[in-house]
Amino acid sequence: MAGTIEKGLGKIGVTVSKPVLAVLCIIFGILVIIVPALLEIIVGIFFIIEGVLLLTEHAELRKQREAPPSQR
């Protein structure tokens, strides 16, 4: 049962965070090429966004694990 829950949540994490991360990488990459002086700021923003996404995904996993099993 636990394997099924983890697989389902893994799919949720992939569909939410990876496309957002991919778009951010493209945008930040273009900005670094155009304005190299922004590199430090962009890297800092990138780490903050990635950290928030990872913490959100972790909280969802923890919430699902702590939820009591449904009663039939």
Number of C-alpha atoms within 10 A of each C-alpha: 5 8 8 9 12 14 11 11 17 13 10 13 18 12 11 12 15 13 11 14 15 11 11 16 14 11 12 18 15 12 15 17 11 10 10 12 11 13 15 11 10 19 13 10 13 16 11 12 15 16 12 12 18 14 12 14 19 14 12 14 17 11 11 15 13 8 8 8 8 5 4 3
